[in-house]
Amino acid sequence: MTEYSGERRRTGPVAVLVSRYNELVTGKLLEGAIAAASEAGLADDDVDVVWVPGAFELGAAASELAGSGRYAAVVALGAVIRGDTPHFEYVADSAARALSTVAVQHAMPVAFGVLTVDTMQQALDRSGGSAGNKGREAMESALELADVLRQLRERP
């Protein structure tokens, strides 16, 4: 039996997509993602940060980056906060579906660091507050999966 795991080796360049909408939250998610990349041994020039208008636009940008062949992984960061209209469901669902589709079509880690919460306080709690930093977790997940995929591709 052969077992594959997120063995730590130097992963290639990583792209981090960040939604400008709710930047108070997404900026903190970005800080967590950058810290995790640094702790994993990635150099500053191995992490490219790309800002997009909102969470809905993350999928198109992720597709472009994944198709470039330049990155080992893409980390998508955003915050969709429920309001009084169904807009929340449309944006959150569209972002999740688009990012999932990019990951499968390109056989590449596309980490879902998009908060889908009911309140701003929940978003703040998940972006470095009492519930940790989901940006950090998304980067860690992307790097681990990149390592696993590399191992699978290198298998004789």
Secondary structure as UniProt FT lines:
FT   STRAND          14..19
FT   TURN            21..22
FT   HELIX           23..39
FT   TURN            40..41
FT   HELIX           44..46
FT   STRAND          47..52
FT   HELIX           55..57
FT   HELIX           58..67
FT   TURN            68..69
FT   STRAND          73..81
FT   HELIX           87..106
FT   STRAND          110..117
FT   HELIX           120..126
FT   STRAND          127..129
FT   TURN            130..131
FT   STRAND          132..133
FT   HELIX           134..154
//
